[in-house]
Amino acid sequence: MSPAERTASSPATAAASPSKASAAAPSRPVAARTGPAQAVEVPRRVRLTLARVDPWSVTKLSFLLSVAVGIALVVATAVVWSVLDGMGVFTDVNGLLRDVVGGEVDVNLLDYLGFGKVLSLATVIAVVDVVLLTALSTIVAFLYNVSAALVGGLHVTLSDD
């Protein structure tokens, strides 16, 4: 069925064969370039304005992302400590401290930089990071809503190329 026949068909004919009409109808706008045989799809463009951000959504999302960052921080700390210990850095630095301080003073670097203590400190920093990032991003969402009410929001143009 040609496009001219499709537009000339009656509603009763289109209702009788809905699958044929929906299969023939293009899903995107089509513009003719030089003739009816050559059709080129034109990308749609939509201009949107981000006028408001829901602070509760921002709070939930930032909490989840900051928990992921906190877990990554603890894991990265454990990996770096294990690599340094495997390379013998703590043993070498401990020997250097004994040479500098002297043999009569017992100095052990791992008493201060043991795996458990370093991991505990990384966990405390991760928890503080979760609280601060969540609170800060919620405050930023409120500030965005106030400034968007004053200036109109963020204008975005979307295209389906």
Backbone as a printed PyTorch tensor [residue, N CA C, xyz], in Angstrom:
tensor([[[  0.8570,  -1.1680,   0.0000],
         [  0.0000,   0.0000,   0.0000],
         [  0.8980,   1.2240,   0.0000]],

        [[  0.7070,   2.1260,  -0.9260],
         [  1.5270,   3.3200,  -1.0390],
         [  1.0830,   4.3480,  -0.0020]],

        [[  1.9080,   5.3460,   0.2710],
         [  1.5170,   6.3730,   1.2430],
         [  0.2500,   7.1250,   0.8260]],

        [[  0.0650,   7.3120,  -0.4810],
         [ -1.1380,   8.0160,  -0.9320],
         [ -2.3770,   7.1670,  -0.6800]],

        [[ -2.2670,   5.8550,  -0.8980],
         [ -3.4100,   4.9790,  -0.6410],
         [ -3.6880,   4.8920,   0.8600]],

        [[ -2.6400,   4.9260,   1.6940],
         [ -2.8200,   4.8450,   3.1310],
         [ -3.5770,   6.0570,   3.6610]],

        [[ -3.2650,   7.2380,   3.1520],
         [ -3.9660,   8.4360,   3.6180],
         [ -5.3730,   8.5080,   3.0760]],

        [[ -5.6070,   7.8760,   1.9120],
         [ -6.9340,   7.9160,   1.3160],
         [ -7.8500,   6.8320,   1.8640]],

        [[ -7.2960,   5.8540,   2.5790],
         [ -8.1410,   4.7730,   3.0850],
         [ -9.0580,   5.2750,   4.1880]],

        [[-10.1840,   4.6320,   4.3060],
         [-11.1890,   5.0560,   5.2820],
         [-10.8430,   4.5190,   6.6570]],

        [[-11.4170,   5.0980,   7.7270],
         [-11.1740,   4.5990,   9.0750],
         [-11.6660,   3.1720,   9.2500]],

        [[-12.7030,   2.7680,   8.5340],
         [-13.2060,   1.4060,   8.6680],
         [-12.1820,   0.4070,   8.1470]],

        [[-11.4870,   0.7510,   7.0610],
         [-10.4650,  -0.1310,   6.5170],
         [ -9.2810,  -0.2190,   7.4820]],

        [[ -8.8980,   0.8930,   8.0880],
         [ -7.7940,   0.8890,   9.0390],
         [ -8.1700,   0.1250,  10.2880]],

        [[ -9.4140,   0.2000,  10.7130],
         [ -9.8400,  -0.5250,  11.9100],
         [ -9.9340,  -2.0160,  11.6310]],

        [[-10.2220,  -2.3960,  10.3880],
         [-10.3480,  -3.8030,  10.0510],
         [ -8.9890,  -4.4880,  10.0490]],

        [[ -7.9320,  -3.7770,   9.6970],
         [ -6.6060,  -4.3880,   9.6770],
         [ -5.6270,  -3.5290,  10.4830]],

        [[ -5.7170,  -3.5700,  11.8200],
         [ -4.8250,  -2.7240,  12.6040],
         [ -3.3760,  -3.1580,  12.5400]],

        [[ -3.1120,  -4.4480,  12.3580],
         [ -1.7170,  -4.8840,  12.3140],
         [ -1.0360,  -4.3850,  11.0480]],

        [[ -1.7630,  -4.3540,   9.9230],
         [ -1.1790,  -3.8640,   8.6810],
         [ -0.9120,  -2.3620,   8.7790]],

        [[ -1.8040,  -1.6110,   9.3920],
         [ -1.6260,  -0.1610,   9.5060],
         [ -0.4890,   0.1640,  10.4630]],

        [[ -0.3620,  -0.5680,  11.5830],
         [  0.7020,  -0.2650,  12.5340],
         [  2.0550,  -0.7190,  12.0080]],

        [[  2.0740,  -1.7780,  11.1980],
         [  3.3400,  -2.2400,  10.6470],
         [  3.8440,  -1.2970,   9.5760]],

        [[  2.9500,  -0.6500,   8.8500],
         [  3.3630,   0.2290,   7.7640],
         [  3.7090,   1.6290,   8.2630]],

        [[  3.1820,   2.0200,   9.4180],
         [  3.4220,   3.3750,   9.9200],
         [  4.8350,   3.4670,  10.4710]],

        [[  5.5880,   4.5050,  10.0850],
         [  6.9500,   4.6570,  10.5880],
         [  6.9280,   5.1000,  12.0470]],

        [[  7.9360,   4.6500,  12.8080],
         [  7.9950,   5.0170,  14.2150],
         [  8.6730,   6.3590,  14.4180]],

        [[  9.4410,   6.8220,  13.4370],
         [ 10.1260,   8.1030,  13.5410],
         [  9.7190,   8.9700,  12.3590]],

        [[  9.8220,  10.2820,  12.4720],
         [  9.4610,  11.1470,  11.3560],
         [ 10.3700,  10.9070,  10.1510]],

        [[  9.7830,  10.9600,   8.9900],
         [ 10.5260,  10.7340,   7.7560],
         [ 10.3770,  11.9730,   6.8720]],

        [[ 11.4880,  12.4260,   6.3080],
         [ 11.4580,  13.5750,   5.3990],
         [ 12.0280,  13.1460,   4.0630]],

        [[ 11.3940,  13.5630,   2.9900],
         [ 11.8570,  13.2100,   1.6480],
         [ 12.9970,  14.1350,   1.2690]],

        [[ 14.0790,  13.5260,   0.7190],
         [ 15.2280,  14.3380,   0.3380],
         [ 15.0670,  14.8370,  -1.0960]],

        [[ 15.0200,  13.9330,  -2.0580],
         [ 14.9030,  14.3680,  -3.4450],
         [ 13.6380,  13.8570,  -4.0950]],

        [[ 13.0790,  12.8190,  -3.5850],
         [ 11.8860,  12.2570,  -4.1980],
         [ 11.2490,  11.2640,  -3.2510]],

        [[ 10.1210,  10.7060,  -3.6890],
         [  9.4380,   9.7810,  -2.7950],
         [ 10.1820,   8.4640,  -2.6030]],

        [[ 11.1270,   8.1260,  -3.4710],
         [ 11.8300,   6.8600,  -3.3440],
         [ 12.9250,   6.9280,  -2.2810]],

        [[ 13.4780,   8.1180,  -2.0190],
         [ 14.5610,   8.2710,  -1.0520],
         [ 14.0310,   8.9910,   0.1790]],

        [[ 13.8460,   8.2770,   1.2620],
         [ 13.3710,   8.8690,   2.5080],
         [ 14.4820,   8.8120,   3.5440]],

        [[ 14.6830,   9.9030,   4.2590],
         [ 15.7220,  10.0060,   5.2670],
         [ 15.0500,  10.2990,   6.6010]],

        [[ 15.4630,   9.5810,   7.6190],
         [ 14.9080,   9.8200,   8.9500],
         [ 15.5300,  11.0790,   9.5380]],

        [[ 14.7000,  11.9170,  10.1170],
         [ 15.1460,  13.1470,  10.7570],
         [ 15.1350,  12.9070,  12.2650]],

        [[ 16.2500,  13.1570,  12.9400],
         [ 16.2530,  12.9380,  14.3900],
         [ 15.3690,  13.9590,  15.1020]],

        [[ 14.6530,  13.4550,  16.0860],
         [ 13.8080,  14.3400,  16.8800],
         [ 14.6640,  15.0580,  17.9010]],

        [[ 14.3060,  16.2930,  18.1880],
         [ 14.9880,  17.0710,  19.2060],
         [ 13.9420,  17.5880,  20.1800]],

        [[ 14.2510,  17.4340,  21.4540],
         [ 13.3390,  17.8710,  22.4890],
         [ 14.1150,  18.7660,  23.4400]],

        [[ 13.5750,  19.9120,  23.7320],
         [ 14.2090,  20.8290,  24.6730],
         [ 13.4780,  20.7250,  25.9970]],

        [[ 14.2040,  20.3530,  27.0430],
         [ 13.6290,  20.1670,  28.3610],
         [ 14.2970,  21.0910,  29.3560]],

        [[ 13.5870,  21.3590,  30.4240],
         [ 14.1140,  22.1840,  31.5010],
         [ 14.0560,  21.4000,  32.7970]],

        [[ 15.1780,  21.2990,  33.4550],
         [ 15.2310,  20.6610,  34.7630],
         [ 14.9480,  21.7420,  35.7970]],

        [[ 13.6750,  21.8560,  36.1550],
         [ 13.2360,  22.9540,  37.0100],
         [ 13.3160,  22.6150,  38.4890]],

        [[ 13.2610,  21.3370,  38.8460],
         [ 13.2550,  20.9590,  40.2580],
         [ 13.8500,  19.5670,  40.4090]],

        [[ 14.5770,  19.3760,  41.4990],
         [ 15.1530,  18.0810,  41.8380],
         [ 14.5540,  17.6790,  43.1810]],

        [[ 14.0610,  16.4440,  43.2620],
         [ 13.4700,  15.9700,  44.5040],
         [ 14.5780,  15.6960,  45.5220]],

        [[ 14.6060,  16.4220,  46.6510],
         [ 15.6830,  16.2270,  47.6300],
         [ 15.7140,  14.8110,  48.2230]],

        [[ 14.5570,  14.1780,  48.3830],
         [ 14.5460,  12.8260,  48.9360],
         [ 15.2070,  11.8410,  47.9690]],

        [[ 14.9660,  11.9970,  46.6800],
         [ 15.6200,  11.1400,  45.6870],
         [ 17.1240,  11.3660,  45.6800]],

        [[ 17.5250,  12.6110,  45.7890],
         [ 18.9470,  12.9220,  45.8320],
         [ 19.5800,  12.3190,  47.0840]],

        [[ 18.8650,  12.3780,  48.2020],
         [ 19.3850,  11.8110,  49.4460],
         [ 19.5800,  10.3050,  49.3260]],

        [[ 18.6030,   9.6130,  48.7810],
         [ 18.7140,   8.1600,  48.6330],
         [ 19.8490,   7.7810,  47.6910]],

        [[ 19.9150,   8.4490,  46.5550],
         [ 20.9480,   8.1300,  45.5820],
         [ 22.3460,   8.4580,  46.1050]],

        [[ 22.4930,   9.6040,  46.7380],
         [ 23.8110,   9.9730,  47.2610],
         [ 24.2270,   9.0570,  48.4050]],

        [[ 23.2640,   8.5880,  49.2030],
         [ 23.5960,   7.6340,  50.2630],
         [ 24.1520,   6.3460,  49.6610]],

        [[ 23.4720,   5.8250,  48.6510],
         [ 23.9440,   4.5810,  48.0370],
         [ 25.3090,   4.7520,  47.3800]],

        [[ 25.4990,   5.8730,  46.6820],
         [ 26.7840,   6.0970,  46.0280],
         [ 27.9020,   6.3240,  47.0400]],

        [[ 27.6190,   7.0200,  48.1320],
         [ 28.6580,   7.2480,  49.1310],
         [ 28.9750,   5.9680,  49.9030]],

        [[ 27.9940,   5.0730,  50.0750],
         [ 28.2940,   3.7610,  50.6640],
         [ 29.2320,   2.9850,  49.7390]],

        [[ 28.9780,   3.0470,  48.4480],
         [ 29.8650,   2.3670,  47.4910],
         [ 31.2690,   2.9590,  47.5380]],

        [[ 31.3800,   4.2750,  47.6480],
         [ 32.6910,   4.9120,  47.7470],
         [ 33.3690,   4.5090,  49.0530]],

        [[ 32.6060,   4.4200,  50.1330],
         [ 33.1690,   4.0080,  51.4130],
         [ 33.6940,   2.5840,  51.3720]],

        [[ 32.9440,   1.6810,  50.7510],
         [ 33.4040,   0.2950,  50.6180],
         [ 34.6660,   0.2400,  49.7620]],

        [[ 34.6850,   1.0100,  48.6910],
         [ 35.8700,   1.0480,  47.8390],
         [ 37.0790,   1.5940,  48.5980]],

        [[ 36.8510,   2.5680,  49.4730],
         [ 37.9440,   3.1310,  50.2710],
         [ 38.5220,   2.0870,  51.2190]],

        [[ 37.6720,   1.3320,  51.8860],
         [ 38.1520,   0.3020,  52.8140],
         [ 38.8880,  -0.8050,  52.0640]],

        [[ 38.3380,  -1.2380,  50.9350],
         [ 38.9930,  -2.2940,  50.1530],
         [ 40.3280,  -1.8020,  49.5980]],

        [[ 40.3700,  -0.5760,  49.0960],
         [ 41.6210,  -0.0350,  48.5590],
         [ 42.6690,   0.1040,  49.6530]],

        [[ 42.2520,   0.4880,  50.8460],
         [ 43.1890,   0.5940,  51.9650],
         [ 43.7670,  -0.7730,  52.3070]],

        [[ 42.9090,  -1.7880,  52.3380],
         [ 43.3860,  -3.1380,  52.6430],
         [ 44.3570,  -3.6270,  51.5770]],

        [[ 44.0610,  -3.3460,  50.3210],
         [ 44.9370,  -3.7900,  49.2280],
         [ 46.2860,  -3.0740,  49.2880]],

        [[ 46.2690,  -1.7600,  49.5040],
         [ 47.5240,  -1.0040,  49.5520],
         [ 48.3620,  -1.4600,  50.7440]],

        [[ 47.7330,  -1.6640,  51.8970],
         [ 48.4790,  -2.1290,  53.0670],
         [ 49.0740,  -3.5080,  52.8020]],

        [[ 48.3270,  -4.3940,  52.2030],
         [ 48.8350,  -5.7380,  51.9150],
         [ 49.9970,  -5.7020,  50.9310]],

        [[ 49.9000,  -4.8470,  49.9270],
         [ 50.9950,  -4.7190,  48.9530],
         [ 52.2440,  -4.1620,  49.6290]],

        [[ 52.0840,  -3.1330,  50.4570],
         [ 53.2410,  -2.5640,  51.1580],
         [ 53.8650,  -3.5790,  52.1100]],

        [[ 53.0290,  -4.3450,  52.7900],
         [ 53.5540,  -5.3660,  53.7000],
         [ 54.2420,  -6.4890,  52.9130]],

        [[ 53.6690,  -6.8680,  51.7940],
         [ 54.2790,  -7.9110,  50.9690],
         [ 55.6130,  -7.4890,  50.3810]],

        [[ 55.7640,  -6.2080,  50.1150],
         [ 57.0330,  -5.7010,  49.5790],
         [ 58.0750,  -5.4990,  50.6790]],

        [[ 57.6630,  -5.6020,  51.9330],
         [ 58.6040,  -5.4470,  53.0380],
         [ 58.8720,  -4.0160,  53.4230]],

        [[ 57.9980,  -3.1120,  53.0710],
         [ 58.2040,  -1.6920,  53.3690],
         [ 58.1740,  -1.4520,  54.8740]],

        [[ 57.2320,  -2.0730,  55.5680],
         [ 57.1190,  -1.8430,  57.0040],
         [ 58.3370,  -2.3990,  57.7460]],

        [[ 58.8650,  -3.5110,  57.3030],
         [ 60.0560,  -4.0930,  57.9210],
         [ 61.2730,  -3.2000,  57.6950]],

        [[ 61.4020,  -2.6730,  56.4850],
         [ 62.5260,  -1.7830,  56.1820],
         [ 62.4370,  -0.4870,  56.9730]],

        [[ 61.2510,   0.0960,  57.0490],
         [ 61.0830,   1.3430,  57.8050],
         [ 61.2920,   1.0740,  59.2890]],

        [[ 60.8610,  -0.0860,  59.7680],
         [ 61.0750,  -0.4450,  61.1690],
         [ 62.5690,  -0.5770,  61.4630]],

        [[ 63.3260,  -1.1820,  60.5450],
         [ 64.7840,  -1.2770,  60.7090],
         [ 65.4390,   0.0840,  60.6810]],

        [[ 64.9700,   0.9630,  59.8170],
         [ 65.5070,   2.3230,  59.7590],
         [ 65.2360,   3.0680,  61.0600]],

        [[ 64.0530,   2.9030,  61.6350],
         [ 63.7340,   3.5650,  62.9040],
         [ 64.6230,   3.0370,  64.0340]],

        [[ 64.8990,   1.7390,  64.0430],
         [ 65.7860,   1.1680,  65.0680],
         [ 67.2090,   1.7110,  64.9190]],

        [[ 67.6580,   1.9060,  63.6860],
         [ 69.0010,   2.4610,  63.4710],
         [ 69.0740,   3.9090,  63.9190]],

        [[ 68.0190,   4.6840,  63.6640],
         [ 68.0210,   6.1050,  64.0120],
         [ 67.8780,   6.2980,  65.5150]],

        [[ 66.9260,   5.5770,  66.1250],
         [ 66.6500,   5.7720,  67.5460],
         [ 67.6980,   5.0840,  68.4090]],

        [[ 68.1270,   3.9460,  67.9920],
         [ 69.1120,   3.1960,  68.7660],
         [ 68.5350,   1.8490,  69.1480]],

        [[ 69.4260,   0.9690,  69.5930],
         [ 69.0290,  -0.3870,  69.9070],
         [ 68.3440,  -0.5240,  71.2550]],

        [[ 68.5660,   0.4220,  72.1820],
         [ 68.0000,   0.2810,  73.5100],
         [ 66.5130,   0.6110,  73.5750]],

        [[ 65.9910,   1.3850,  72.6170],
         [ 64.5680,   1.7260,  72.5690],
         [ 63.8870,   0.7590,  71.6000]],

        [[ 62.8330,   0.1080,  72.1040],
         [ 62.1120,  -0.8580,  71.2620],
         [ 60.9970,  -0.1260,  70.5090]],

        [[ 61.2070,   0.0900,  69.2120],
         [ 60.2200,   0.7660,  68.3720],
         [ 59.7290,  -0.2370,  67.3400]],

        [[ 58.4070,  -0.4280,  67.3040],
         [ 57.8210,  -1.3160,  66.3030],
         [ 56.7560,  -0.5250,  65.5550]],

        [[ 56.9860,  -0.3270,  64.2950],
         [ 56.0800,   0.4610,  63.4730],
         [ 54.7080,  -0.1980,  63.3440]],

        [[ 54.6610,  -1.5110,  63.3450],
         [ 53.3930,  -2.2160,  63.1840],
         [ 52.4890,  -2.0970,  64.4100]],

        [[ 53.0470,  -1.6180,  65.5460],
         [ 52.1670,  -1.3170,  66.6810],
         [ 51.2480,  -0.1470,  66.3590]],

        [[ 51.7230,   0.7580,  65.5230],
         [ 50.9400,   1.9460,  65.1540],
         [ 50.2510,   1.7960,  63.8050]],

        [[ 50.8720,   1.0510,  62.8980],
         [ 50.3360,   0.8940,  61.5440],
         [ 49.9760,  -0.5550,  61.2480]],

        [[ 49.4230,  -1.2520,  62.2080],
         [ 48.9940,  -2.6240,  61.9910],
         [ 47.7830,  -2.6720,  61.0770]],

        [[ 47.5440,  -3.8570,  60.5190],
         [ 46.4450,  -4.0040,  59.5560],
         [ 45.0990,  -3.6570,  60.1870]],

        [[ 44.8700,  -4.1200,  61.3970],
         [ 43.5930,  -3.8530,  62.0670],
         [ 43.3750,  -2.3770,  62.3490]],

        [[ 44.4430,  -1.6960,  62.7910],
         [ 44.3150,  -0.2660,  63.1060],
         [ 44.0970,   0.5630,  61.8360]],

        [[ 44.8040,   0.2290,  60.7850],
         [ 44.6520,   0.9710,  59.5300],
         [ 43.2610,   0.7400,  58.9370]],

        [[ 42.8000,  -0.4900,  58.9900],
         [ 41.4660,  -0.7940,  58.4720],
         [ 40.3750,  -0.1550,  59.3220]],

        [[ 40.5760,  -0.0940,  60.6310],
         [ 39.6050,   0.5800,  61.5040],
         [ 39.5320,   2.0650,  61.1920]],

        [[ 40.6780,   2.6870,  60.9890],
         [ 40.6930,   4.1070,  60.6460],
         [ 40.0320,   4.3460,  59.2900]],

        [[ 40.2790,   3.4650,  58.3230],
         [ 39.6490,   3.5990,  57.0080],
         [ 38.1330,   3.4340,  57.1150]],

        [[ 37.6720,   2.5510,  57.9780],
         [ 36.2310,   2.3550,  58.1700],
         [ 35.5950,   3.5800,  58.8060]],

        [[ 36.2650,   4.1660,  59.7970],
         [ 35.7370,   5.3900,  60.4270],
         [ 35.6680,   6.5140,  59.4060]],

        [[ 36.6960,   6.6530,  58.5960],
         [ 36.6900,   7.6880,  57.5610],
         [ 35.5810,   7.4260,  56.5520]],

        [[ 35.3400,   6.1630,  56.2100],
         [ 34.2730,   5.8210,  55.2590],
         [ 32.8950,   6.1570,  55.8280]],

        [[ 32.6790,   5.9050,  57.1070],
         [ 31.3830,   6.2230,  57.7230],
         [ 31.1690,   7.7280,  57.7630]],

        [[ 32.2020,   8.4770,  58.1270],
         [ 32.0970,   9.9400,  58.1260],
         [ 31.8440,  10.4390,  56.6990]],

        [[ 32.4960,   9.8080,  55.7350],
         [ 32.3000,  10.1650,  54.3250],
         [ 30.8480,   9.9400,  53.8940]],

        [[ 30.2500,   8.8360,  54.3090],
         [ 28.8500,   8.5510,  53.9610],
         [ 27.9310,   9.6240,  54.5240]],

        [[ 28.1380,   9.9720,  55.7750],
         [ 27.2730,  10.9780,  56.4140],
         [ 27.4530,  12.3370,  55.7550]],

        [[ 28.7000,  12.7480,  55.5560],
         [ 28.9530,  14.0800,  54.9900],
         [ 28.4960,  14.1990,  53.5420]],

        [[ 28.7870,  13.1860,  52.7150],
         [ 28.3700,  13.2670,  51.3100],
         [ 26.8500,  13.2510,  51.1600]],

        [[ 26.1800,  12.4660,  51.9850],
         [ 24.7230,  12.4300,  51.9200],
         [ 24.1240,  13.7720,  52.3210]],

        [[ 24.6050,  14.3220,  53.4160],
         [ 24.0880,  15.6150,  53.8740],
         [ 24.4280,  16.7270,  52.8840]],

        [[ 25.6380,  16.7180,  52.3780],
         [ 26.0590,  17.7690,  51.4460],
         [ 25.2690,  17.7220,  50.1410]],

        [[ 25.0290,  16.5410,  49.6140],
         [ 24.2780,  16.4580,  48.3580],
         [ 22.8070,  16.8310,  48.5540]],

        [[ 22.2460,  16.5520,  49.7150],
         [ 20.8730,  16.9830,  49.9910],
         [ 20.7920,  18.5000,  50.0790]],

        [[ 21.7640,  19.1070,  50.7100],
         [ 21.8010,  20.5750,  50.7940],
         [ 21.9600,  21.1730,  49.4040]],

        [[ 22.7860,  20.5510,  48.5700],
         [ 22.9650,  21.0310,  47.1960],
         [ 21.6650,  20.9080,  46.4080]],

        [[ 20.8890,  19.8640,  46.6470],
         [ 19.5980,  19.7190,  45.9630],
         [ 18.6460,  20.8380,  46.3650]],

        [[ 18.5930,  21.1610,  47.6380],
         [ 17.7570,  22.2860,  48.0800],
         [ 18.2310,  23.6020,  47.4650]],

        [[ 19.5460,  23.8160,  47.4280],
         [ 20.0730,  25.0470,  46.8320],
         [ 19.7800,  25.1090,  45.3390]],

        [[ 19.8410,  23.9700,  44.6470],
         [ 19.5030,  23.9530,  43.2350],
         [ 18.0410,  24.3260,  43.0290]],

        [[ 17.1550,  23.8030,  43.8530],
         [ 15.7380,  24.1280,  43.7170],
         [ 15.4860,  25.6130,  43.9270]],

        [[ 16.1780,  26.2140,  44.8810],
         [ 16.0060,  27.6480,  45.1230],
         [ 16.5410,  28.4560,  43.9420]],

        [[ 17.7340,  28.0960,  43.4620],
         [ 18.3000,  28.8560,  42.3440],
         [ 17.5350,  28.5950,  41.0450]],

        [[ 16.9960,  27.3930,  40.8560],
         [ 16.2110,  27.1010,  39.6520],
         [ 14.8960,  27.8750,  39.6730]],

        [[ 14.3370,  28.1090,  40.8460],
         [ 13.1230,  28.9130,  40.9370],
         [ 13.4170,  30.3630,  40.5630]],

        [[ 14.6210,  30.8150,  40.8200],
         [ 14.9780,  32.2010,  40.4950],
         [ 15.3250,  32.3840,  39.0230]],

        [[ 16.0890,  31.4570,  38.4440],
         [ 16.5940,  31.6550,  37.0850],
         [ 15.9400,  30.7500,  36.0510]],

        [[ 15.1100,  29.8260,  36.4600],
         [ 14.3810,  29.0180,  35.4890],
         [ 14.8940,  27.6080,  35.3090]],

        [[ 15.9670,  27.2240,  35.9340],
         [ 16.4240,  25.8430,  35.8390],
         [ 17.4740,  25.6280,  34.7740]],

        [[ 17.7670,  24.3750,  34.5330],
         [ 18.7950,  23.9660,  33.5910],
         [ 18.1230,  23.5180,  32.2960]],

        [[ 18.4750,  24.1480,  31.1800],
         [ 17.8860,  23.8180,  29.8910],
         [ 18.7440,  22.7490,  29.1980]],

        [[ 18.0930,  21.6910,  28.7550],
         [ 18.7760,  20.5680,  28.1150],
         [ 18.0770,  20.2670,  26.8030]],

        [[ 18.8390,  20.0480,  25.7380],
         [ 18.2830,  19.6320,  24.4630],
         [ 18.6730,  18.1880,  24.2200]],

        [[ 17.6820,  17.3160,  24.0540],
         [ 17.9140,  15.9010,  23.8150],
         [ 17.6060,  15.5690,  22.3680]],

        [[ 18.3770,  14.6590,  21.8090],
         [ 18.2070,  14.2510,  20.4270],
         [ 18.3380,  12.7460,  20.3440]],

        [[ 17.5770,  12.1170,  19.4470],
         [ 17.6930,  10.6780,  19.2610],
         [ 18.3830,  10.3840,  17.9430]],

        [[ 19.6780,  10.6800,  17.9120],
         [ 20.4920,  10.4290,  16.7080],
         [ 20.6560,   8.9670,  16.4870]]])
